[in-house]
Amino acid sequence: MDFNQALIALGLFAFCGGLIDAAVGGGGLVQVPALLHALPQQSLATVFGTNKLAVLAGNASSIFSYLRRITIVWKLMLPTMCSAFVFAFLGAVAVSIAPKKLMEFVVFFILIVMAVYTFKEKKLGLVASNKPCGPKEIGWGIFFGGLIGFYDGVFGPGSGSLLLFIFVKFFGFDFLNASASAKLVNLGTFSAALMFFVPTGNVLWTVGGVVALCNMAGSLAGVFLALRYGSGFIRVFFLVLLFFLIGRMGMTIFLPA
């Protein structure tokens, strides 16, 4: 496969990744393996840096569409975003020393728990429960923001889905508001990671630019579907994605190439 063919293939995967990511998160599990396959000569840090550039562009385009329709709980989101931003930068710095195999096992187990719980709780996330947002909830937001932020900086794929589930389960959001809120947190984590990857020369700008444009197109399509069909659609899409991610990560862990 020559360079142009590789770019076309990456563009298709980026569109699909952007669509999935905008609706329910987890698009990185589509896009990162495609980048790893297309850029075998590049370091892991360069692949991750190039991916962050693309998903940042897609994420930003989807957020503006969401903000016109969704009421964001800024009292919770701002400290969560700040925590995620700081720990995502630390995660990016630690990308070369973090035990990625261990993280894959942990995330694989969490995805299974999320899928089983969401499937069993039929009404989960369909309607917001209007939980209060006091100091306790803000504290949990800072904790979860830091945890997911660090994971996103080190590895990344699936972080949006983890955030979506956290907002639904622990803060009582419906799936639509949770999806929009997860995008805001990811905007901070992607930006923080790039603050490390760009100065260290770990971004391929030509590849990243093409992938970013395709990711943005996919993101706009994903937001359109999410806003048009609401939380019920996102719940079903979320479950389908979780089963896909479990299968994809399971193959990576237990059947390595």
N, C-alpha and C positions, 0 to 999 in steps of 0.2 A: 504494500500500500504506500503510494507516494504522499508527499506532504499535503497536497491539495485534497486528495481523497480522505486523508486523515482529518483534515479540518472540516470537511462536509459531514463525516461521521460524528465528529465531536459536536458539531452544531446540532445535529438531530438529537443526540443524547442530552445536550444542554437544554434544548427546547422542552424535552420530556421532564428533565430534572427541574426546570423552572416551573412548569405547570404543577408538578407534584408538590414542590416546595411551597408555592404560593397558597395552595389549598390546605395542605396538612403537614408540611415539613417532610424531611427525609429525602429530599431530592439529591443530596450528596451521595447517597448509596447508588444512584444511577450515574451521576456525573464523575465522581472520583475514580471508580474503576475504569471508566472510559478514558480518562486522562492518563491513568497508570498504564493502560494498554497502548495508547497512542504515543506516549512519551517514555519508552522504557529506558532511554539513555539518561533521563533527568533524575535528579535526586528527589527523595520523598518531600523534602522541604519545598522544592521548586514546584512540584505537582500541587502541593497543598496551597502554596502562595498564589499560583495561577488560578486555582479553583476559587479561592477566597475573593479574588478580583471579580470573577464572573458572578458569583452568588451575591456579592455586595450590590452589584448593578441590578440584578434581578430582584433582590429583596427591596431595594429602594423604590423601584418602579411599582412593586405590589403594595407597599405601604401607603403611598399617596392615594391609591384607589380605595384602600380600606378606610383611611382616615375620613373620607367624605361620607362614609355610611355607618361607621362604628364609633361608639362612645368609649374612649379609652379611660381606664381608671389610673390617672396619672399619679395619684398619691402612692400607689403600689408600684407602678411601672418605672418611675424615675430612679428610686433606689435599687430596684432589681437590675435595671439597665446599667447603672454605674458599677455595681458589683460584678456583673457579667463582663463589662468592658475591661476592668482591671485584671480579672482572673483569666480572661481570654488572651491577654498579652503575655501573662506569665506562662500560660499553656503553650503559646507559640514559641516562646524562648526555650521551653523544655521539650520541644518536639523531637529532638535527637536523643533524649535520655529517658523519655517516658516508656513504661512497659506496655507497648501497644497490644500485644497478645492478651495480656491480662485485661485491658480495657475492652477488647473485643468480646471476651467471655462475659464480662460484667454487663455490657450493653445488650448482648444477646439474651441473657437471662432477664433483664429488665423489659425488653421488648415482648418476651413471652408472657410475663406477668401483666403488662399493659394490655395485650391482646385478649387474654382470658378475662380480665376484669371488665374491659370495655364491652366485650361480647355478652357477658353475664348481666351487666347493668344496662338494660335496654333503654332507660331514660337518661342515662348519663350524658350531660352536655347538650341535651336537646333544648332545655330551658335554663336560663340563668337562675341561680338560687339566691341571689342578692345577699351573699354573706357580707358581714361588716369588714371594713378595712382599717383595723387598728394597729397598734404597735406590734402585736404578735404576728399578724399577717405580713406586715412590712419586714419584720425580722426573718420570717420564712422566705419572703421574696428575695432578700439579700443573700440568704443561705443558698437557695436553689439557683439564683442568678450566678453566684460564684462557682457553684459546682458544675453547672452546665457550661458556663463560660470557659472554665479550665478545660473541660472535655472538648469543647469546640475548638479551642486553640491548639490542643495536642493532636486531635484526630478529626472530629467534626461531624461526619455523616450520621444522621439520625437525631442531631441535637434539636432541630425544630419540632420533631415528633415528640421528643421527651418534654420539651417546654409546653407544647399543646396539652399533653396529658396532665402535667402539673397544674396548669391554669384551670383546667376543667375539674380535676379531682380535689385539689387542695384549696382553690379559691372560688369555686362555684361558678366559673364562667360557662357560658354556652360555647359550643364548638366554634362558632363564627367569631366571637369576640376573642376566644383563646388563640385562634389562628392569627388574627391581626396582632394581638399582644406578643405572640411568639416572634413575629416578624420584627417588631421593635427591638426586642432583646437581641435577636440575631444581627440586626443592623449594627449594634454596638460591638458584638463579638467579632464580626467579620472585619470591622474597621480597626479594632485593636490588634487583631492578628496581622493585618496588612502593615501596621506600624512597625512590625518586626520584619515581615517578609520583604517589603519593598526596599528598605535601606540595606538589607543583606543580599540584595540581588536575586531573590528567589521568586521572581515573577517573570513569566514569558509574555511580553506585552502584546505581540501579534496574535498568538494563540488565545491569550486571555481576552483580548478585545473581541475576537470573533465569537468565542464561547459566551462572553458577556451579552452581546447583542441577541444571541439566540435564547439565552437564559431569560432575558428581559421579555422577549416575545412570549415565551412559555409562561412566565409569571403573570403577565396581563391576562392570558387565557385562563390560568388557574384562578385568579381573583374573580374574573367574570363568572365562572362556574360556581364558585363559592358564594358570591353575593346573590346570584340568581336562584340557586337551589337551597341555600341556607344550611343550618346546623345538621339537619337530617342527612343531607347529601354528604357533608364533611365527615359525619360519623361513619357512614358506610365506606367512604373513600379512605378514611383513616384506618379502618379495620383491614381493608384490602391491602393497603400499603404495609401495615404491620406484618401481615402474613408473608408478603413479598420480602420485606427486610429480614424476617426471621429465616426464610429459605435462603436468601442471598448470603447472609452472614454465616448461617450454618454450613453452607458449602465452602465458604472461605476458611472457616475454622476447622472443620472436620474432613474436608476433601480438598486440601490445598493443591494448587497446580504443581 
